[in-house]
Structure formats: structure tokens, C-alpha cells
Amino acid sequence: MANAHKVTPKGDLSWYIKWMGSILLIIGLSLRSGGIYPLDLYFTLVGSMLWTYVGMLWHDRSIMLVNMACFSIVLSGILGAW
């Protein structure tokens, strides 16, 4: 492990977007655990959108796939709530 090095960018646009997305996802999950519906869905939706964008910036299909799926599922929950 001594040779392990960080490969994700730090200080560029993707760094700020990934942290904002992470914070929004954590807030969304916290609201969900507290039963604050549907506000939890809005935070989760925006967080997953931001992480999808990070996946595009990094050309990381796994990040894009997981977060596009999350986005779709949460969007269907929002539309169902209306």
C-alpha cells in the first residue's frame, strides 16, 4: 500500500461537484431516515445528477450507470408523490 496514489482530481471543477453531490446525497438519506418525505427525494435527485455529471467528466461508466439509475428511480418517486 505504500505505492498507492490518488488518481481522482483535486481542486478542479469535478472535485467541487463531487463533494456537493455527496453532501446532498447524505442530506437526502438523512431526511429519508427521519421520514421527511418527499423533501428527501429532491436532495437525492440533485445529488445523483451531480454525481452523474462527475462520471461524465471522469469518463467513468460505472459512476454514470449507478447515478443515472438512482436519478430515474428517485424521479419516479417524485412523480408518484405528485
C-alpha positions as CSV (number, residue, x, y, z in Angstrom):
1,M,0.0,0.0,0.0
2,A,3.0,2.3,0.3
3,N,2.8,2.9,-3.5
4,A,-0.9,3.7,-3.5
5,H,-1.6,7.1,-5.0
6,K,-4.7,9.2,-5.5
7,V,-5.9,9.2,-9.1
8,T,-9.0,11.4,-8.8
9,P,-8.5,15.1,-9.4
10,K,-8.3,17.6,-6.5
11,G,-9.2,21.3,-6.7
12,D,-10.8,21.2,-10.2
13,L,-14.4,21.6,-11.1
14,S,-15.2,17.8,-10.6
15,W,-13.8,18.0,-7.1
16,Y,-16.3,20.6,-6.0
17,I,-19.2,18.9,-7.9
18,K,-18.5,15.5,-6.3
19,W,-18.4,16.9,-2.8
20,M,-21.6,18.9,-3.3
21,G,-23.2,15.8,-4.7
22,S,-22.0,13.7,-1.8
23,I,-23.3,16.2,0.7
24,L,-26.7,16.4,-1.0
25,L,-27.0,12.6,-1.1
26,I,-26.1,12.4,2.6
27,I,-28.7,15.0,3.5
28,G,-31.3,13.2,1.3
29,L,-30.6,9.9,3.1
30,S,-30.7,11.6,6.5
31,L,-34.1,13.1,5.7
32,R,-35.3,9.7,4.4
33,S,-34.3,8.0,7.7
34,G,-36.2,10.8,9.5
35,G,-39.3,10.2,7.4
36,I,-39.2,13.6,5.8
37,Y,-40.9,12.8,2.5
38,P,-40.8,13.9,-0.3
39,L,-38.1,16.5,0.6
40,D,-35.6,13.7,0.8
41,L,-36.2,12.8,-2.8
42,Y,-35.3,16.3,-4.0
43,F,-31.9,16.3,-2.3
44,T,-31.2,12.7,-3.5
45,L,-32.3,13.7,-7.1
46,V,-29.9,16.6,-7.3
47,G,-27.1,14.7,-5.6
48,S,-27.4,11.9,-8.2
49,M,-27.5,14.4,-11.0
50,L,-24.2,15.9,-9.8
51,W,-22.6,12.6,-9.5
52,T,-23.7,11.6,-13.0
53,Y,-22.0,14.7,-14.3
54,V,-18.9,13.8,-12.4
55,G,-19.0,10.4,-14.0
56,M,-19.2,12.1,-17.4
57,L,-16.2,14.4,-16.6
58,W,-14.2,11.4,-15.5
59,H,-15.4,9.1,-18.3
60,D,-16.4,6.6,-15.6
61,R,-19.3,4.5,-16.9
62,S,-19.8,2.8,-13.5
63,I,-20.4,6.1,-11.7
64,M,-22.7,7.2,-14.5
65,L,-24.7,4.0,-14.6
66,V,-25.3,3.9,-10.8
67,N,-26.3,7.5,-10.6
68,M,-28.5,7.5,-13.7
69,A,-30.3,4.6,-12.2
70,C,-30.6,6.4,-8.9
71,F,-31.9,9.5,-10.7
72,S,-34.5,7.5,-12.6
73,I,-35.8,5.7,-9.5
74,V,-35.9,8.9,-7.4
75,L,-37.6,10.8,-10.2
76,S,-40.3,8.1,-10.5
77,G,-40.8,8.5,-6.7
78,I,-41.2,12.3,-7.1
79,L,-43.7,11.9,-10.0
80,G,-45.6,9.3,-7.9
81,A,-45.8,11.7,-5.0
82,W,-47.5,14.3,-7.2
